Amino acid sequence: MKSCIFCSIVKGDTPAYKVYEDKFSMAILDINPFSEGHCLIISKRHVCAGGTS
């Protein structure tokens, strides 16, 4: 598997401004927001584009 920026954020290897976090997901501020307050909600479990882990 190639390096996944979202997995790196979840592990804490890549800095991100966390807005929310629970057991299954994390919400972070986008580094290039479409509008003020634009957030990304990511799963803490890696998911490939095809839907397989």
C-alpha positions in Angstrom: 0.0 0.0 0.0 1.2 3.5 -0.8 1.5 6.1 1.9 -1.9 7.4 2.9 -2.0 11.0 4.2 -5.2 10.4 6.2 -3.7 7.3 7.9 -0.7 9.5 8.8 -2.9 12.1 10.3 -4.9 9.6 12.3 -1.6 8.1 13.7 -0.4 11.6 14.6 2.6 11.5 12.2 1.2 14.5 10.2 0.0 17.5 12.1 -3.7 18.5 11.7 -6.1 20.8 13.5 -8.7 18.4 15.0 -12.2 19.7 15.3 -13.7 16.5 16.6 -12.6 12.9 17.4 -14.2 9.7 18.5 -13.5 6.0 18.4 -14.3 5.6 14.7 -13.7 9.0 13.0 -12.0 12.4 13.1 -12.9 15.8 11.8 -10.0 18.1 10.8 -9.8 21.6 9.2 -8.9 21.5 5.5 -5.5 23.0 4.7 -7.0 24.6 1.6 -10.6 25.3 2.6 -13.4 25.9 0.1 -15.0 28.2 2.6 -14.3 29.3 6.2 -14.8 26.4 8.6 -14.5 23.7 5.8 -13.8 20.4 7.6 -12.9 16.9 6.4 -14.4 13.9 8.2 -12.2 10.9 7.9 -12.5 7.3 9.1 -9.8 6.1 11.5 -9.8 2.8 9.6 -8.0 2.8 6.2 -10.4 2.3 3.3 -9.2 1.9 -0.3 -11.0 3.5 -3.2 -12.4 0.1 -4.1 -13.9 -0.2 -0.6 -11.5 -2.9 0.5 -9.1 -2.5 3.4 
